[in-house]
């Protein structure tokens, strides 16, 4: 094995970013988690606000990718607000098939939005841009 093979590709990040995907629909969660893992990210999954909060307390998370409309009293905005409290530097990407007018400002303030259905390539581009260092 040569040195390049042992070290991995020269463009690989020395640190693997962790993405928490919060999506109540199992098929939607699988559809986004697999390509994120294939792209080299560490992906942790949650199906609810409660699961997401437990993960945010326990693990360092770099990016939160979450459904804006979770089936509970605490929807995506509440999950995002909690994430910002416990991890102020976290990047956030919201997704939903609809963006209500009264949610638009909060979504814009807390992170980015990508509508469902989305192209995986667009999600990966958005993830890369949100995880890029500010001066990159």
C-alpha positions in Angstrom: 0.0 0.0 0.0 1.4 3.4 -1.0 1.3 6.5 1.3 -1.4 8.2 -0.7 -3.7 5.1 -0.4 -3.0 5.0 3.4 -3.8 8.7 3.9 -6.9 8.7 1.7 -7.6 11.2 -1.1 -5.6 14.4 -0.9 -8.8 16.5 -0.9 -10.4 14.7 2.1 -11.1 16.7 5.2 -9.1 15.6 8.2 -12.2 15.9 10.3 -15.5 14.1 9.5 -18.5 16.4 10.1 -21.5 15.0 11.9 -25.0 15.6 10.5 -28.1 15.0 12.5 -31.0 14.2 10.3 -34.4 14.7 12.0 -37.2 13.2 9.8 -40.3 11.3 11.0 -40.9 9.6 7.7 -38.6 6.5 7.6 -38.4 6.4 3.8 -37.5 10.1 3.5 -34.9 9.7 6.3 -33.3 6.7 4.6 -33.3 8.5 1.2 -31.2 11.4 2.6 -29.0 9.6 5.1 -27.5 7.1 2.7 -26.2 9.7 0.2 -24.9 11.9 3.1 -23.0 8.8 4.4 -21.8 8.0 0.9 -20.4 11.6 0.7 -18.3 10.9 3.7 -20.3 12.5 6.5 -21.1 10.9 9.9 -24.9 10.8 10.0 -27.0 10.3 13.1 -30.7 9.8 12.7 -33.7 10.9 14.8 -37.4 10.5 14.2 -38.7 13.1 16.7 -37.9 16.3 18.5 -37.2 14.3 21.8 -34.7 12.0 20.0 -33.0 15.0 18.4 -32.6 16.8 21.7 -31.1 13.8 23.4 -28.6 13.4 20.5 -27.7 17.2 20.6 -27.0 16.9 24.3 -24.8 13.8 23.9 -22.9 14.3 20.6 -21.1 17.1 18.8 -23.2 17.9 15.8 -22.0 20.2 13.0 -25.2 20.4 10.9 -28.9 19.8 11.6 -31.0 18.7 8.7 -34.6 18.6 9.7 -38.1 18.4 8.6 -39.8 21.6 9.5 -43.1 19.9 10.3 -42.6 17.1 12.8 -45.7 15.3 14.2 -45.5 16.5 17.7 -46.1 19.5 19.8 -42.5 20.6 19.1 -42.1 21.2 15.4 -38.8 21.7 13.5 -38.5 25.4 14.6 -38.5 24.4 18.2 -35.9 21.7 17.6 -33.8 24.2 15.7 -34.1 26.8 18.5 -33.0 24.1 21.0 -30.1 23.1 18.8 -28.9 26.7 18.7 -29.1 27.0 22.5 -27.0 23.9 23.1 -24.7 24.2 20.0 -24.6 27.9 19.0 -22.3 27.2 16.0 -24.5 24.5 14.5 -25.5 24.9 10.8 -29.2 24.2 10.1 -31.0 23.2 7.0 -34.8 22.9 7.0 -36.8 20.9 4.6 -40.6 20.5 4.0 -43.1 20.1 1.2 -44.5 23.5 2.3 -43.2 26.6 4.0 -45.8 28.6 5.8 -45.5 32.3 5.6 -45.4 32.7 9.3 -42.4 30.3 9.5 -40.4 31.8 6.6 -38.6 34.6 8.7 -37.7 32.2 11.5 -36.3 29.7 9.0 -34.3 32.3 7.2 -32.9 33.6 10.6 -32.0 30.1 11.8 -30.7 28.5 8.7 -31.4 27.5 5.1 -34.5 25.9 3.5 -34.7 23.3 0.7 -38.2 22.2 -0.5 -39.3 18.6 -0.8 -39.0 16.9 -3.1 -35.4 17.8 -3.4 -32.6 16.6 -5.6 -29.9 14.8 -3.5 -27.2 16.7 -5.5 -28.8 20.0 -4.4 -28.8 18.9 -0.7 -25.2 17.8 -0.9 -24.2 21.2 -2.4 -26.1 23.0 0.3 -24.6 20.9 3.0 -21.1 21.5 1.7 -21.7 25.3 1.6 -23.2 25.4 5.1 -20.2 23.4 6.6 -17.6 25.4 4.7 -15.4 27.6 7.0 -16.6 31.2 6.9 -13.5 32.4 5.1 -13.5 29.6 2.5 
